[in-house]
Amino acid sequence: MKIEHPNKLVLNLLMYSRLFNKREFTVNIMYVDNKKGEQMLEAWKKSKFTHKLH
């Protein structure tokens, strides 16, 4: 989602969600600076997570 403010500032919102059995894991990435946003998105896509259900 992109939100454009009257002063031309653009806020970008990305949401990723996944179910692990009955638990939902959600990550939100929000940015104004496109270069930093791309860096965050790249880091997120390269991340590895493990889950343990107790």
C-alpha positions as CSV (number, residue, x, y, z in Angstrom):
1,M,0.0,0.0,0.0
2,K,1.2,3.5,-0.7
3,I,-0.1,6.5,1.2
4,E,0.6,9.9,-0.4
5,H,0.5,12.9,1.8
6,P,-0.3,16.5,0.6
7,N,3.4,17.5,1.1
8,K,4.3,14.7,-1.5
9,L,5.7,12.4,1.2
10,V,4.9,8.8,0.3
11,L,4.7,6.1,3.0
12,N,5.1,2.6,1.7
13,L,3.6,-0.3,3.6
14,L,4.3,-4.0,3.0
15,M,2.7,-6.9,4.9
16,Y,3.8,-10.5,4.9
17,S,1.9,-13.2,6.7
18,R,2.2,-17.0,7.1
19,L,0.5,-19.7,9.1
20,F,2.6,-22.1,11.1
21,N,0.0,-24.8,12.1
22,K,-2.5,-22.6,14.0
23,R,-0.2,-19.7,14.6
24,E,0.1,-16.7,12.4
25,F,3.4,-14.9,11.8
26,T,3.2,-11.4,10.4
27,V,5.9,-8.9,9.4
28,N,5.1,-5.3,8.5
29,I,7.7,-3.2,6.6
30,M,7.1,0.6,6.5
31,Y,9.3,3.1,4.8
32,V,9.5,6.6,3.2
33,D,13.1,6.3,1.8
34,N,13.0,3.9,-1.1
35,K,16.7,3.0,-0.8
36,K,16.3,2.0,2.8
37,G,13.0,0.2,2.0
38,E,14.7,-1.9,-0.6
39,Q,17.5,-2.8,1.9
40,M,14.9,-3.8,4.5
41,L,12.9,-5.9,1.9
42,E,16.1,-7.6,0.8
43,A,17.1,-8.4,4.4
44,W,13.6,-9.8,5.0
45,K,13.6,-12.0,1.9
46,K,17.0,-13.4,2.9
47,S,16.0,-14.1,6.5
48,K,15.6,-17.7,7.8
49,F,13.3,-18.5,10.7
50,T,12.6,-21.7,12.6
51,H,9.7,-22.4,14.8
52,K,9.1,-24.7,17.7
53,L,5.7,-25.5,19.1
54,H,5.8,-26.3,22.8
